[in-house]
Amino acid sequence: MKDSVSASANGKGEKELFVLPFSKTYWKLSFSELKSLKMLIIAAIFIALRIAIKAVKIPVGDNLNVFFTFGVNALGSYIYGPVVGFLSGAVCDVLSWLIAPSGPFNPAFTLVEALGSFIFALVLYRTKVSVLRLFLSKFFVSLICNVILTPIFLSMMYGKGVLVYLVPRITKNLILLPIETAILVLVFTAMLPVLKRAKVITWIHDKMLDVL
């Protein structure tokens, strides 16, 4: 299977889509977003949105809440890709801590936030979004960032065993995954037509608007 599934008529890849993020063109386009003032402004807007709704949550059980920042994160990462996504995740974490610190600053958790945006982008950037892709994007973010890295860093930070933090996070993320996937489907179903009409990104077309 080829990594690339379509190309722009001018041959520069401006409208190119990809199945997998393993081609040179994919990363060239991703790095090029750093040179786009429009993309940097969009990233700044999404950072502000993530910070603004960070405390918004819906309780779904004892000590179990659905937050909405991941939806903003996923949509932004879809728009500006893994390079800008990684940087925006790091900036968002630092600004969030500066505005409302909830404990000592730890750059390890800044890395976790950056990787979350990076992973969302790896799965979603310049793709035909589907329910499966949205599920996989949240699955990999939950697995790598929430289940694996966060318990390790908490254990290093507080001196407790990794299992103390790992076991409850496995259960929590398994319960939340289908709910969060459904939220992502709703977000992308609502926002993809908006992105196309507003011409936020050049590579989206009518056939990409149907997530289901």
Secondary structure by P-SEA (a helix, b strand, c coil): cccccccccccccccccccccccaaaaaaaaaccccaaaaaaaaaaaaaaaaaccbbbbccccbbbbcaaaaaaaaaaaccaaaaaaaaaaaaaaaaaacccccccaaaaaaaaaaaaaaaaacccccccaaaaaaaaaaaaaccccccaaaaaaaacccccccccaaaaaaaaaaaaaaaaaaaaaaaacaaaaaaacccccccccccccc
